[in-house]
Amino acid sequence: MSSEAPPAATLPPDPAATLPPDPEAYDDERNVHARKRGLAAPYIAGGRDPNPEAGLAEERRYLRWLLVMVVVLVVGAFVIGIIAALLGYTVE
């Protein structure tokens, strides 16, 4: 096994060198706490979603699927219970 360091091209870029200065983001509370924990960058990149409607629409769609699945499971259990009772299966 070689103890050589990987080539510089495979290493991720240094976040502190790639982030542009942003005074408002620098003073944000979460960025102050991140720097106290040793974050190398002056602030956490990212932030607010520029198009939240797409994400909210997807969440609504998943919520509908979740509710449908719960209803199917509950109704299915009742149907199986009724069929079992009609066929004479009992719990003793």
Secondary structure, DSSP 8 states (H G I E B T S, - for coil): -------GGGS---HHHHS---HHHHTSHHHHHHHHTT-SSSS-S--S-S-HHHHHHHHHHHHHHHHHHHHHHHHHHHHHHHHHHHHT----
